[in-house]
């Protein structure tokens, strides 16, 4: 039984379906912005399904090896990552049923050039929630609290690409039709689900939740 209406979690780049399974039951979303940035995580990485295989998309950052709070991590614009990511997404989902409905929304976010990764992730998250018809209040932490905050569900650093989702007991794969591949690719970025399922995406998220 859920006793809280607030979930605490770090901001991811075009988060996985599992991420939305975590936050779906809660009205309020508290984003952790004061923890030290952790490299090789979903904070600056997502996965989409291309014609040949699952593709990682990674946002380059400045001083990612330093102990810098997440909200202070800057995006490295010396690389043309945004154009490359959008080109990869168009290649992967150009023939998906709902690409033409959602493409302009995503392209506008990719065209935006915020200084900080956290701001970019929040814009993408806000857009994805809008397309999922999920009404949530988003706020940021004021400081870093190591211990779990009373009355708040803490999912910080739970979802990681280094550990298979089956170990976490949050997400159970609910299959839907994907553009490429004979076998269903589990737990990709939410953009895969949105482009393929459109208005049914929120239902798939609900059916993907592992309810105990």
Beta strands, then each sheet from edge to edge (+ up, - down):
strand 1: 6-10
strand 2: 28-32
strand 3: 45-49
strand 4: 54-58
strand 5: 61-62
strand 6: 74-75
strand 7: 137-140
strand 8: 153-154
sheet 1: 7+ 2+ 1+ 8+
sheet 2: 3+ 4-
sheet 3: 5+ 6-
end
